[in-house]
Amino acid sequence: MGRILALDYGIKRTGIAVTDPLQIIASGLNTVETHNLLAFLVRYVKEEKVKTIVVGEPRQMDGSPSESEAFIQVFLKGLKVALPTVNIVRQDERFTSKMANRTLIEGGTKKKKRMNKALVDEISATLILQAYLNRIQ
């Protein structure tokens, strides 16, 4: 079947989540510096069978694209060239960072650990992936 990856793309770092091979469970995988993201993904796809990469689509409250969309579009062009056989889809990511922070608070995570933005990015990617899985099922 193949795994599905999800990305919470950021200018500095990107959170990554992945499904199991049967595409049932979404789990946080890693957070990487964005300038290393494409190389990380190419390596990962060589090691694991990846069917689809879901890239978060940041939008304003009125539905218009956010400012970071321009950076994401540049990344998407490079991703399509580097991994032409992998399906690339978009998923609305509004509120994922707030939901990730709430998850950490409700889970009893100490304030110092909640300040770790890489952890928030990884959880956000997991939320994006779960939303995508809910949408396609």
Secondary structure, 3 states (H helix, E strand, C coil): CCEEEEEECCCCEEEEEEECCCCCCEEEEEEEEHHHHHHHHHHHHHHCCEEEEEEEECECCCCCECCCHHHHHHHHHHHHHHCCCCEEEEEECCCHHHHHHHHHHHCCCCHHHHCCHHHHHHHHHHHHHHHHHHHHC
